[in-house]
């Protein structure tokens, strides 16, 4: 099975920057989006052969997730079941006969870590959500997790230490998530690869200079890790400040 995950940073804008070409070229079985920045009815996508699942934020032009799937889901759930966390359209859980697919856009801790407490609550609830699913059947989870886990996952770890996305608290929560029974698929297949990033600032020619961060991930239940076939990062695909990432796995 082929999976793609992409933070499109506004789907309407991305549609004018080659989204359709990449979607067709990828030919994925599951195509997951974060930060769609849409409300219901604001875009109509003609995607023959795909079921479309959407979660919208209450705030217009903000957040939002979507999954386009060749196989209809047995069930679809929005949110984490906590009203304090579920108003921003950040998570979709699709159930299939042999696995769960979870697509997530993790809250940003923001400048000065002013939203860190909300982020910590999200991380704890998300980890519990994946663990509950994993107790029933294997999980494939993709997200813009808004954290570079290790120093190898960003170009300039020193100056960014303590900043949003590279704070000790966020990195520790990600360590806890992996310890709860999940595998970072890219790092499992590429333990020592450097310069592999999925997000670049629009400033300072960051993408041209590959001064980026790897904050987009596919995680799988540990019992699936030996089935991972490929974990591409499509760094040459533009249209957003993130590039798409992929996962090929037998489930």
C-alpha positions as CSV (number, residue, x, y, z in Angstrom):
1,X,0.0,0.0,0.0
2,X,1.1,3.5,-0.8
3,X,0.5,6.4,1.5
4,X,1.2,10.1,1.1
5,X,1.0,12.9,3.7
6,X,1.3,16.6,2.9
7,X,0.8,19.8,4.9
8,X,-0.4,21.9,2.0
9,X,-0.5,25.2,4.0
10,X,-3.8,26.1,2.3
11,X,-5.3,23.7,-0.2
12,X,-6.9,26.4,-2.4
13,X,-3.5,28.0,-3.0
14,X,-1.8,24.6,-3.4
15,X,-4.3,23.7,-6.1
16,X,-2.9,26.5,-8.2
17,X,0.7,25.3,-7.7
18,X,0.7,21.8,-9.0
19,X,-1.3,19.8,-6.4
20,X,-3.2,18.0,-9.0
21,X,-0.1,16.9,-11.0
22,X,1.5,15.5,-7.9
23,X,-1.7,13.8,-6.8
24,X,-2.0,12.0,-10.1
25,X,1.7,11.1,-10.3
26,X,1.8,9.7,-6.8
27,X,-1.2,7.4,-7.4
28,X,-1.3,6.7,-3.7
29,X,-3.9,4.4,-2.0
30,X,-4.3,7.0,0.7
31,X,-3.5,10.7,0.4
32,X,-3.6,12.7,3.7
33,X,-3.6,16.5,4.0
34,X,-2.9,18.8,6.9
35,X,-3.6,22.6,7.2
36,X,-6.2,22.6,4.4
37,X,-7.5,26.0,5.7
38,X,-11.0,25.3,4.4
39,X,-14.7,25.3,5.4
40,X,-17.2,22.8,4.0
41,X,-18.2,23.7,0.4
42,X,-15.2,26.0,-0.3
43,X,-13.6,23.6,-2.7
44,X,-14.9,20.8,-5.0
45,X,-12.3,18.2,-5.9
46,X,-12.9,15.7,-8.7
47,X,-11.0,12.7,-7.6
48,X,-12.5,9.6,-9.3
49,X,-11.9,6.4,-7.4
50,X,-11.3,8.1,-4.1
51,X,-13.6,8.6,-1.1
52,X,-13.1,12.0,0.5
53,X,-13.0,12.6,4.3
54,X,-12.7,16.1,5.8
55,X,-12.4,17.7,9.2
56,X,-12.8,21.5,9.4
57,X,-11.8,24.0,12.0
58,X,-14.4,26.2,13.6
59,X,-12.2,29.2,12.8
60,X,-12.4,30.1,9.1
61,X,-9.2,29.7,7.1
62,X,-7.4,27.8,9.8
63,X,-6.0,24.3,10.3
64,X,-8.1,21.4,8.9
65,X,-7.3,17.9,7.7
66,X,-8.5,15.6,4.9
67,X,-8.0,12.0,3.7
68,X,-8.6,10.8,0.2
69,X,-8.8,7.0,0.1
70,X,-9.2,4.4,-2.7
71,X,-10.9,2.1,-0.3
72,X,-13.9,3.4,1.7
73,X,-13.4,3.3,5.5
74,X,-15.4,1.1,7.8
75,X,-15.7,4.1,10.1
76,X,-14.4,7.6,10.4
77,X,-13.9,9.6,13.6
78,X,-13.0,13.3,14.0
79,X,-11.2,14.6,17.1
80,X,-9.9,13.1,20.3
81,X,-13.1,13.2,22.3
82,X,-12.0,16.3,24.3
83,X,-13.9,19.5,23.6
84,X,-10.9,21.6,24.7
85,X,-8.9,20.0,21.9
86,X,-11.4,19.2,19.1
87,X,-12.4,22.6,17.6
88,X,-9.7,22.9,15.1
89,X,-10.2,20.0,12.7
90,X,-6.8,18.5,13.5
91,X,-7.4,14.8,13.4
92,X,-9.2,12.1,11.4
93,X,-9.2,8.4,12.3
94,X,-10.2,5.9,9.6
95,X,-10.8,2.3,10.4
96,X,-10.1,-0.5,7.9
97,X,-10.3,-4.3,8.4
98,X,-6.6,-4.7,9.2
99,X,-5.5,-1.3,10.5
100,X,-6.3,2.2,11.6
101,X,-5.2,5.2,9.6
102,X,-4.8,8.4,11.7
103,X,-4.1,11.8,10.0
104,X,-3.1,14.6,12.3
105,X,-2.0,18.2,12.3
106,X,-0.4,18.8,15.7
107,X,-0.8,22.2,17.3
108,X,2.2,24.5,17.1
109,X,3.6,25.6,20.5
110,X,4.1,29.1,18.9
111,X,6.6,31.8,19.4
112,X,7.8,32.0,23.0
113,X,6.1,28.6,23.6
114,X,2.9,30.5,24.5
115,X,0.8,27.6,23.5
116,X,3.0,24.9,25.0
117,X,0.5,23.8,27.7
118,X,-2.2,23.2,25.0
119,X,0.4,21.4,23.0
120,X,1.3,19.1,25.9
121,X,-2.3,18.3,26.5
122,X,-2.7,17.5,22.9
123,X,0.4,15.2,22.8
124,X,-0.8,13.3,25.9
125,X,-4.3,12.8,24.5
126,X,-3.0,11.9,21.0
127,X,-0.6,9.3,22.5
128,X,-3.5,7.8,24.5
129,X,-5.6,7.7,21.3
130,X,-3.0,5.8,19.3
131,X,-2.5,3.4,22.2
132,X,-6.2,2.6,22.4
133,X,-6.3,2.0,18.7
134,X,-3.2,-0.1,18.7
135,X,-4.7,-2.4,21.4
136,X,-7.3,-3.4,18.8
137,X,-5.4,-3.5,15.5
138,X,-2.2,-2.0,14.0
139,X,-2.0,1.8,13.4
140,X,-0.5,3.8,10.6
141,X,-0.3,7.5,11.7
142,X,0.8,10.4,9.6
143,X,1.1,14.0,10.7
144,X,2.8,17.4,10.7
145,X,3.9,16.7,14.2
146,X,5.5,20.2,14.5
147,X,8.6,18.8,16.2
148,X,12.0,17.9,15.1
149,X,12.8,14.9,17.3
150,X,16.6,14.7,17.3
151,X,19.4,17.1,16.3
152,X,19.7,15.1,13.0
153,X,16.2,16.3,12.1
154,X,17.0,19.9,11.6
155,X,19.7,21.9,9.9
156,X,20.6,24.2,12.9
157,X,19.8,22.5,16.2
158,X,22.0,24.8,18.3
159,X,20.3,28.1,17.7
160,X,16.9,26.5,17.7
161,X,17.1,24.7,21.0
162,X,14.2,25.7,23.2
163,X,12.2,27.2,20.3
164,X,8.8,25.9,19.2
165,X,9.3,22.6,17.5
166,X,12.6,21.9,19.2
167,X,11.8,22.5,22.9
168,X,12.8,19.8,25.4
169,X,9.2,19.3,26.3
170,X,8.0,18.7,22.7
171,X,10.9,16.4,21.9
172,X,10.3,14.4,25.1
173,X,6.7,13.9,24.3
174,X,7.7,12.6,20.9
175,X,10.1,10.2,22.6
176,X,7.2,9.1,24.8
177,X,5.0,8.5,21.8
178,X,7.6,6.2,20.2
179,X,8.2,4.4,23.5
180,X,4.4,3.7,23.6
181,X,4.8,1.3,20.7
182,X,5.3,3.2,17.5
183,X,8.1,3.5,15.0
184,X,9.3,6.6,13.1
185,X,9.3,4.9,9.7
186,X,11.8,7.2,7.9
187,X,14.4,7.1,10.7
188,X,14.0,3.3,11.1
189,X,14.9,2.9,7.4
190,X,17.5,5.8,7.4
191,X,19.1,5.9,10.8
192,X,22.0,8.1,9.9
193,X,20.8,10.1,6.9
194,X,21.3,13.9,7.3
195,X,19.8,16.8,5.4
196,X,16.4,15.0,5.1
197,X,13.8,17.7,5.8
198,X,10.1,18.3,5.1
199,X,9.6,21.9,6.0
200,X,11.6,25.1,5.2
201,X,10.9,28.7,6.2
202,X,9.9,31.0,3.4
203,X,12.7,33.3,4.6
204,X,16.4,33.5,3.9
205,X,16.3,31.1,0.9
206,X,15.9,28.3,3.4
207,X,14.6,25.8,0.9
208,X,17.2,26.6,-1.7
209,X,19.9,26.1,0.9
210,X,18.1,23.1,2.4
211,X,18.1,24.7,5.9
212,X,15.1,22.8,6.9
213,X,13.4,20.7,9.6
214,X,11.9,17.2,9.5
215,X,8.6,17.7,11.2
216,X,6.3,15.5,9.0
217,X,6.3,11.8,9.8
218,X,4.7,8.4,9.2
219,X,4.6,6.3,12.4
220,X,3.5,2.7,12.5
221,X,2.8,0.2,15.3
222,X,6.0,-1.5,16.1
223,X,4.7,-4.8,14.9
224,X,4.5,-3.4,11.4
225,X,8.0,-2.0,11.2
226,X,9.5,-4.9,9.3
227,X,7.0,-4.5,6.6
228,X,8.1,-1.0,5.7
229,X,9.3,-1.0,2.0
230,X,10.0,2.7,1.4
231,X,9.8,6.1,3.1
232,X,10.3,8.8,0.4
233,X,10.5,12.5,1.1
234,X,9.4,14.4,-2.1
235,X,11.6,17.4,-1.5
236,X,11.4,18.5,-5.2
237,X,7.6,18.9,-5.0
238,X,6.6,22.5,-4.3
239,X,3.3,24.2,-3.6
240,X,3.7,24.6,0.1
241,X,6.4,25.4,2.7
242,X,6.2,21.6,3.4
243,X,7.0,18.9,0.9
244,X,5.0,15.6,0.8
245,X,6.3,12.5,2.4
246,X,5.4,8.9,1.6
247,X,5.2,5.4,3.0
248,X,5.1,2.1,1.2
249,X,4.1,-0.8,3.4
250,X,2.4,-4.2,3.3
251,X,-0.4,-4.4,5.9
